[in-house]
Amino acid sequence: MHEDSLQAISSRFQSETLKKGEFYLKTEMPCKKLSFIKSGILRVYKQTPDKEVTQWISSPGYFVADLSSLLFGTPARWTIEALTDAELFTISGEDYKSIGTIVPNWHELEKLFIAKCFTMLEERVFTHLSMTAEERYLHFFEHNKELFNQVPLQYIASMLGMTPETFSRIRNKQLSPTS
């Protein structure tokens, strides 16, 4: 990508901050922005009639949005809440959609970005279908150790598709020394 293209894209991102407990997006509202997380942690979740289901925990280096709502103009399926104070770089939906008119090869780059999102989703589905609860716990812990001290554990349990009790049992087994 040319320096001019990078400048054109980066100039459309604005700094945004969220305080712990503030909402980036609420279910049923339109998602009108996409953000890159500079610092902080956000939780993507949905309230069902009998429980909250955590879909994803976003940390620095990841993008956050309800992509379906942003791209297709549908109501958001997810609520996104700051679990910690967060610093974001945010682009409006309008500016995001206009990048293709400014950057000649944007559609190729966007395709790679969406393919990366899809690949991550495929990996999550595969781990849920092929691994036991303990294997999912170990796999997640191996790749996200820092979150275990920063995020309420019931959110991680939900994201991994297990009850808090199962999560706690597995965690205690991993923390206790074997004899």
C-alpha positions in Angstrom: 0.0 0.0 0.0 1.3 3.5 -0.9 2.0 6.1 1.8 -0.7 8.3 0.3 -3.3 5.5 0.7 -2.2 4.8 4.3 -2.6 8.5 5.0 -6.0 8.7 3.4 -7.2 5.8 5.5 -5.7 6.8 8.8 -7.0 10.4 8.5 -10.5 9.0 8.6 -10.0 7.3 12.0 -10.7 9.4 15.1 -9.6 8.8 18.6 -12.3 7.6 20.9 -12.3 6.7 24.6 -14.7 4.5 26.6 -14.9 4.3 30.3 -15.3 0.9 32.0 -19.0 0.0 31.8 -19.8 2.3 28.9 -21.4 0.8 25.8 -19.9 0.9 22.4 -23.1 -0.5 20.9 -26.4 -2.0 22.1 -28.4 -4.8 20.5 -31.0 -3.6 18.0 -29.3 -0.2 17.4 -27.6 0.3 14.1 -23.8 -0.1 14.1 -22.4 3.0 12.4 -18.7 2.6 13.1 -15.7 0.2 13.2 -12.9 0.6 15.7 -9.4 -0.7 16.3 -8.6 -1.2 19.9 -5.5 0.6 21.0 -5.9 -0.3 24.7 -8.6 -1.8 26.9 -11.0 -4.8 26.7 -14.5 -4.9 25.2 -17.0 -7.7 25.5 -19.4 -8.6 22.7 -22.5 -10.4 24.0 -26.2 -10.9 23.7 -28.9 -11.3 26.4 -31.1 -14.3 25.8 -34.3 -15.0 27.8 -32.4 -17.0 30.4 -28.7 -15.9 30.2 -26.1 -13.6 28.7 -23.9 -15.2 26.0 -20.5 -13.8 25.5 -19.6 -14.1 21.8 -16.1 -12.5 21.9 -13.7 -10.6 24.1 -11.9 -8.0 22.1 -8.5 -6.8 23.3 -5.7 -4.5 21.9 -4.8 -5.2 18.3 -8.3 -6.3 17.3 -11.1 -4.5 15.5 -14.6 -4.3 17.1 -18.0 -3.7 15.5 -21.2 -5.6 14.6 -19.9 -6.3 11.1 -23.3 -7.5 9.8 -25.0 -4.3 11.0 -22.2 -2.1 9.7 -22.1 -3.6 6.2 -25.8 -4.4 5.7 -27.5 -1.7 7.7 -29.4 -4.3 9.9 -30.0 -3.8 13.6 -27.1 -4.9 15.7 -27.2 -8.5 17.0 -24.7 -7.8 19.8 -24.2 -5.5 22.7 -20.6 -4.3 23.0 -19.4 -3.0 26.4 -16.1 -1.7 27.8 -14.8 -4.1 30.5 -12.0 -1.6 31.2 -11.2 1.9 30.2 -10.5 1.7 26.5 -8.8 3.8 23.8 -10.0 3.2 20.3 -9.3 4.4 16.7 -12.8 4.7 15.2 -14.0 5.2 11.6 -17.6 6.0 10.8 -19.5 3.6 8.6 -19.8 6.3 5.9 -16.0 6.9 5.9 -15.4 3.2 5.9 -17.6 2.7 2.8 -15.9 5.6 1.0 -12.4 4.2 1.3 -12.9 2.3 -2.0 -13.2 5.6 -3.9 -9.9 6.8 -2.4 -7.7 3.7 -2.3 -7.5 1.9 -5.6 -6.8 -1.6 -4.2 -9.1 -1.2 -1.2 -11.5 -4.0 -2.2 -8.6 -6.5 -2.3 -7.5 -5.4 1.2 -11.0 -5.4 2.5 -11.5 -8.9 1.2 -8.4 -10.0 3.1 -9.6 -8.4 6.3 -13.0 -10.1 6.0 -11.3 -13.4 5.1 -9.2 -13.1 8.3 -12.4 -12.5 10.3 -14.0 -15.5 8.7 -11.0 -17.7 9.3 -11.0 -16.8 13.0 -14.7 -17.7 13.2 -14.0 -21.0 11.5 -11.3 -21.8 14.0 -13.7 -21.0 16.9 -16.4 -23.2 15.4 -13.9 -26.0 14.9 -12.6 -25.8 18.5 -16.2 -25.9 19.9 -17.0 -28.9 17.8 -13.8 -30.9 18.1 -12.5 -30.2 21.6 -13.7 -31.1 25.1 -14.4 -28.3 27.6 -11.0 -28.9 29.2 -9.2 -28.7 25.8 -11.1 -25.5 24.9 -10.0 -24.0 28.3 -6.4 -25.0 27.8 -6.3 -23.7 24.2 -7.8 -20.4 25.1 -5.6 -20.0 28.2 -2.5 -20.8 26.1 -3.3 -17.9 23.7 -4.9 -15.4 26.1 -3.3 -15.8 29.6 -3.5 -12.0 30.2 -7.3 -12.0 30.0 -7.7 -14.4 32.9 -6.6 -11.6 35.3 -8.5 -8.8 33.5 -11.9 -10.3 32.6 -14.6 -11.7 34.9 -14.2 -15.5 34.5 -17.9 -16.1 33.8 -17.5 -14.1 30.6 -14.6 -16.4 29.5 -16.7 -19.4 30.5 -19.6 -18.2 28.4 -17.3 -17.5 25.4 -15.9 -21.0 25.6 -19.4 -22.5 25.7 -19.4 -23.8 29.3 -21.1 -23.1 32.6 -19.2 -21.1 35.2 -19.2 -24.3 37.4 -17.5 -26.4 34.6 -15.0 -23.6 34.0 -14.2 -23.3 37.7 -13.8 -27.1 38.0 -11.3 -27.2 35.1 -9.5 -24.1 36.3 -9.1 -25.5 39.8 -7.8 -28.8 38.3 -5.2 -26.8 36.3 -4.2 -24.7 39.3 -3.8 -27.5 41.8 -0.5 -29.3 42.0 -0.6 -32.9 40.9 0.7 -35.5 43.3 
